[in-house]
Amino acid sequence: MARLVVIGAGIVGLSLARAASLRGHEVRVLEQGPVPNPQAASHDRHRMIRYPYGSAAGYTRMVTEAFSAWERLWQDLGACHFENTGAIAISLEPGDYAEKTRETFRAIGLPHDVLDRQGVEALCPHLVLPARAWGVTAFPGGPLFAADILRDLTAWLQARNVPIEGGCTVVSVDEAQGVAHLADGTTRQGDMVVVAAGAWLPRLMPDRYGQVPVYRQALLYVEPPAAHAQSWRDAPAIAALGDHTGYTLPDRRGAGLKIGYSAHRRRALPDVDGFDADLEWESGAILGAFRPYFRDFEGYRPLRMQVGYYTLDPSRRFLFARHGQAVVITQCDGQMFKFGPLIGERVLDMVEGKLAFSDLAHWAAGH
Ligand SMILES: Cc1cc2nc3c(=O)[nH]c(=O)nc-3n(C[C@H](O)[C@H](O)[C@H](O)COP(=O)(O)OP(=O)(O)OC[C@H]3O[C@@H](n4cnc5c(N)ncnc54)[C@H](O)[C@@H]3O)c2cc1C
């Protein structure tokens, strides 16, 4: 039996704790905020899981494994916090994300459908697309109800008497000894410390990770024109709209219609820049990016913003690193939620010696 100390109660830390508890290890979770923490990257009403991943064949394949891991979580929780709306990538130009996605699907034999423009507009009548547009859809895919998942996973761990210490800030990690040093001067020791600290990693381990780029991203909840409300509920999640970096999550289970625009992100730090958003200005920047594609664009009404932070480097690959008795999980990007339970299981395979660390890191990097 191993003793694990997990830093961070986002989807990765909580999933690790679940996998450890299920396999009979001793595990403790340390979280600087409340648990769940509404400022964690993992927190929002919904997060997307989708097969369309451009030319990233490794991550496309990993989505199949991720769905199996979610299924095991639903069994434990006794509730399924996912809706299978499917996910679509819409092509606007030759060689764009959707075309790369279609090539990847063909190369790895993943079932999918290719739709012409009329087919896409039949699924998404709220869109206006250029004549050359087409789309590729894959199932399953759609919204994972993140806040419900974090809440139920926390309760599940508490019911199994897994210690989850909220309001507990770790100020440093002794990598050689597997010790977390807390702000109150106490320590927590394990055979291994797993650091899943999201955007706060550079603050926690400045010598190794002080230069890791941290980005602020803001997503926008909108009320569509009444004529399109139902079609936005019925539509698949839009994973890509050309190379425009926009995406949408359908309004299911009352979560609301959410739109994102990856290009809106900027370098910032959560402790410095905070979680406020200027609804008027920022919603204009995000919603405005969809102006050419939303039918009856003037009828969309911004409701609220959700701000989050993540680490991301130009490789756009997850980074797992080992330093003595510490394992660090980082470069989570705007991508890791969907893989949370799967990552928890794989890291435990490594802890139990079933998987070499180098193989784990290689897999996590999407190779
Ligand atoms: C706006 C946005 C949209 C996204 N959309 C998607 C999506 O659609 N699909 C998808 O798959 N992924 C998406 N992601 C990415 C995904 O949410 C993250 O990659 C994932 O949630 C990271 O989980 P985590 O547990 O590693 O980090 P986090 O959820 O950030 O959790 C880290 C936790 O560690 C705690 N912590 C940090 N430092 C310390 C310390 N020193 N001591 C104690 N506790 C500490 C923090 O308080 C926090 O609770 C999105 C991210 C953002 C920000």
The ligand as a Tripos MOL2 file, in Angstrom:
@<TRIPOS>MOLECULE
LIG
   53    58     1     0     0
SMALL
NO_CHARGES

@<TRIPOS>ATOM
      1 C1        -12.0470   28.5070  -19.4370 C.3       1 LIG1
      2 C2        -11.6410   27.0660  -19.5620 C.ar      1 LIG1
      3 C3        -12.3170   26.2150  -20.4370 C.ar      1 LIG1
      4 C4        -11.9430   24.8760  -20.5370 C.ar      1 LIG1
      5 N1        -12.6530   24.0260  -21.3440 N.ar      1 LIG1
      6 C5        -12.3670   22.7070  -21.3480 C.ar      1 LIG1
      7 C6        -13.1810   21.7900  -22.0670 C.ar      1 LIG1
      8 O1        -14.1930   22.1600  -22.6730 O.2       1 LIG1
      9 N2        -12.8340   20.4660  -22.0460 N.ar      1 LIG1
     10 C7        -11.7360   20.0080  -21.3660 C.ar      1 LIG1
     11 O2        -11.4800   18.8100  -21.3930 O.2       1 LIG1
     12 N3        -10.9600   20.8590  -20.6620 N.ar      1 LIG1
     13 C8        -11.2580   22.1850  -20.6300 C.ar      1 LIG1
     14 N4        -10.5000   23.0550  -19.9110 N.ar      1 LIG1
     15 C9         -9.3100   22.5540  -19.2350 C.3       1 LIG1
     16 C10        -9.6210   21.8750  -17.9520 C.3       1 LIG1
     17 O3        -10.6410   22.5170  -17.2690 O.3       1 LIG1
     18 C11        -8.3420   21.8400  -17.1240 C.3       1 LIG1
     19 O4         -7.2820   21.3450  -17.9170 O.3       1 LIG1
     20 C12        -8.5160   20.9040  -15.9330 C.3       1 LIG1
     21 O5         -9.6800   21.2490  -15.2440 O.3       1 LIG1
     22 C13        -7.3120   20.9860  -15.0430 C.3       1 LIG1
     23 O6         -7.6010   20.2740  -13.8640 O.3       1 LIG1
     24 P1         -6.5980   20.2810  -12.6530 P.3       1 LIG1
     25 O7         -7.2120   19.4650  -11.5840 O.co2     1 LIG1
     26 O8         -5.2350   19.9270  -13.1290 O.co2     1 LIG1
     27 O9         -6.4700   21.8380  -12.2460 O.3       1 LIG1
     28 P2         -7.5010   22.7660  -11.4650 P.3       1 LIG1
     29 O10        -8.9050   22.4000  -11.7500 O.co2     1 LIG1
     30 O11        -7.1010   24.1790  -11.7000 O.co2     1 LIG1
     31 O12        -7.2380   22.4060   -9.9460 O.3       1 LIG1
     32 C14        -6.0530   22.7720   -9.2910 C.3       1 LIG1
     33 C15        -6.3840   22.9520   -7.8270 C.3       1 LIG1
     34 O13        -5.1780   23.0560   -7.0940 O.3       1 LIG1
     35 C16        -5.3710   23.9830   -6.0610 C.3       1 LIG1
     36 N5         -4.0460   24.4590   -5.6380 N.ar      1 LIG1
     37 C17        -3.1620   25.1210   -6.4090 C.ar      1 LIG1
     38 N6         -2.0470   25.3970   -5.7310 N.ar      1 LIG1
     39 C18        -2.2330   24.9080   -4.5010 C.ar      1 LIG1
     40 C19        -1.4130   24.9020   -3.3340 C.ar      1 LIG1
     41 N7         -0.1960   25.4480   -3.3220 N.pl3     1 LIG1
     42 N8         -1.9010   24.3090   -2.2100 N.ar      1 LIG1
     43 C20        -3.1360   23.7310   -2.2170 C.ar      1 LIG1
     44 N9         -3.9360   23.7370   -3.2970 N.ar      1 LIG1
     45 C21        -3.4960   24.3130   -4.4290 C.ar      1 LIG1
     46 C22        -6.2240   25.0500   -6.7080 C.3       1 LIG1
     47 O14        -6.8880   25.8680   -5.7710 O.3       1 LIG1
     48 C23        -7.1670   24.2230   -7.5600 C.3       1 LIG1
     49 O15        -8.3680   23.9240   -6.8760 O.3       1 LIG1
     50 C24       -10.8570   24.3980  -19.7820 C.ar      1 LIG1
     51 C25       -10.1770   25.2540  -18.8980 C.ar      1 LIG1
     52 C26       -10.5750   26.5670  -18.7780 C.ar      1 LIG1
     53 C27        -9.8480   27.4500  -17.7950 C.3       1 LIG1
@<TRIPOS>BOND
     1     1     2 1
     2     2     3 ar
     3     2    52 ar
     4     3     4 ar
     5     4     5 ar
     6     4    50 ar
     7     5     6 ar
     8     6     7 ar
     9     6    13 1
    10     7     8 2
    11     7     9 ar
    12     9    10 ar
    13    10    11 2
    14    10    12 ar
    15    12    13 ar
    16    13    14 ar
    17    14    15 1
    18    14    50 ar
    19    15    16 1
    20    16    17 1
    21    16    18 1
    22    18    19 1
    23    18    20 1
    24    20    21 1
    25    20    22 1
    26    22    23 1
    27    23    24 1
    28    24    25 2
    29    24    26 1
    30    24    27 1
    31    27    28 1
    32    28    29 2
    33    28    30 1
    34    28    31 1
    35    31    32 1
    36    32    33 1
    37    33    34 1
    38    33    48 1
    39    34    35 1
    40    35    36 1
    41    35    46 1
    42    36    37 ar
    43    36    45 ar
    44    37    38 ar
    45    38    39 ar
    46    39    40 ar
    47    39    45 ar
    48    40    41 1
    49    40    42 ar
    50    42    43 ar
    51    43    44 ar
    52    44    45 ar
    53    46    47 1
    54    46    48 1
    55    48    49 1
    56    50    51 ar
    57    51    52 ar
    58    52    53 1
@<TRIPOS>SUBSTRUCTURE
     1 LIG1         1 GROUP 0 **** ****
